Amino acid sequence: MNTKFEYIHISSLDREITKSTDDAVLNINLSGHPIKHIKQVAVKSFSINNSFFNITSQRNTMSFVMTKLGSDSVYSNKLFSIQLPLGYYNNKDLVDLTSAGVSGIINQLLITLKDETGFKVGTESNNHTIDFSFDPDTFKMAINGLAGSGTSFSNIWITPLREKGEDLYNALGFTHDQTVPIEEFSNTSTASQFYESFSAQSFELHPSTASVSVKELPIVVANQSTSMENIQGVYLTSNALVNGGTYESSLTGGHLRARPKNILEFVQFDGAHYSTISYKPDILHQHYLNGKEINNIDIGITNVNGELYKWNEIGHYHIVLVFECLIQDEISGEFNRLYNREGYARAHEPDKIIYGKFK
């Protein structure tokens, strides 16, 4: 059967009026001119300004647990969390330990948290000190700690807690074996059970009596170099244009499984931040729609974990969709009415009417 191609050019600048904090989903109405008999659809081209936030609403929380083993051999826990403001930051913006003192957004937030709540566990009398550092040679982050003086404990540990979805610790280079799921902390009934369950992820604070050289050593060094200053890419998604023919992997019960998702295309970011990403695939990723008719189209932009960005977290984009449609004869109700009317008129011309004689 013969086919034809139809194209739609879409600009995110033309979206309906929405709040910048709304999900980045573009809805297109074809205003009564639907695309019919669609055999398959694909992304012909996609371009976007790479001005994405790297601290987004999906990953702006950092939580950790301080676990103390007191001199009385009793464990106690305390959970601490900070929330980073949304935006784009380089490593120096986030963590910058200089001779002039502690700076960087993460460390400033930790200082504020310490002043408000105190890095103390249980009946501790003095605050402990927590900060982050960044090695410009290895590009690795580290969590540092120093035990407060005048405290009574055998050991104190820090355990980073990773959030669900796109975790900030992971973005900073900390691997899963260096963190604990935050829900596991909530499900642990006692401090001793939490420590015993995750002893491999626990780290000792430097005693307050340690030498200066020991105090300066980091407690937890990230296993991986951080890649905060750029993102790997984005998923284009659509419920209207995807018919279950693309799959996404996820970890379920210790097994890596792939399930059908509404992924229209994955666009890899191979340019630096603030550059323009231009995506033109050599081989189109076709989605078969089996003759479907479409009047409404949705286009979403998600991160690599399938979570929708907000409009204020991404740049403007343009996309060209190509539809391969089957060529079929269109017979409408109006066509049938005109056809029947013409047939009736031709059958009732005067020379074709036979008059009977009545007696």
HELIX and SHEET records of a PDB file:
HELIX    1   1 SER A   12  ASP A   14  5                                   3    
HELIX    2   2 ASN A   91  LEU A   94  1                                   4    
HELIX    3   3 ILE A  105  THR A  117  1                                  13    
HELIX    4   4 LEU A  168  ALA A  171  1                                   4    
HELIX    5   5 HIS A  176  GLN A  178  5                                   3    
HELIX    6   6 ILE A  182  ASN A  187  1                                   6    
HELIX    7   7 ALA A  191  SER A  197  1                                   7    
HELIX    8   8 SER A  199  GLN A  201  5                                   3    
HELIX    9   9 VAL A  212  LYS A  215  1                                   4    
HELIX   10  10 TRP A  311  GLU A  313  5                                   3    
HELIX   11  11 GLY A  333  ALA A  347  1                                  15    
HELIX   12  12 PRO A  350  LYS A  352  5                                   3    
SHEET    1   A 4 THR A   3  SER A  11  0                                        
SHEET    2   A 4 TYR A 317  LEU A 326 -1                                        
SHEET    3   A 4 ILE A  35  ASN A  49 -1                                        
SHEET    4   A 4 THR A 276  TYR A 279 -1                                        
SHEET    1   B 4 THR A   3  SER A  11  0                                        
SHEET    2   B 4 TYR A 317  LEU A 326 -1                                        
SHEET    3   B 4 ILE A  35  ASN A  49 -1                                        
SHEET    4   B 4 HIS A 287  ILE A 294 -1                                        
SHEET    1   C 4 VAL A  25  ASN A  29  0                                        
SHEET    2   C 4 ASN A 296  THR A 302 -1                                        
SHEET    3   C 4 GLY A 233  THR A 237 -1                                        
SHEET    4   C 4 ILE A 263  GLN A 268 -1                                        
SHEET    1   D 4 TYR A  75  GLN A  83  0                                        
SHEET    2   D 4 THR A  61  GLY A  70 -1                                        
SHEET    3   D 4 PHE A 153  ARG A 162 -1                                        
SHEET    4   D 4 VAL A 180  PRO A 181  1                                        
SHEET    1   E 4 TYR A  75  GLN A  83  0                                        
SHEET    2   E 4 THR A  61  GLY A  70 -1                                        
SHEET    3   E 4 PHE A 153  ARG A 162 -1                                        
SHEET    4   E 4 PHE A 203  GLU A 204 -1                                        
SHEET    1   F 2 ASP A  96  THR A  98  0                                        
SHEET    2   F 2 GLY A 101  SER A 103 -1                                        
SHEET    1   G 3 THR A 129  ASP A 135  0                                        
SHEET    2   G 3 LYS A 140  LEU A 146 -1                                        
SHEET    3   G 3 VAL A 220  VAL A 221 -1                                        
SHEET    1   H 2 THR A 246  THR A 252  0                                        
SHEET    2   H 2 HIS A 255  LYS A 261 -1                                        
END                                                                             
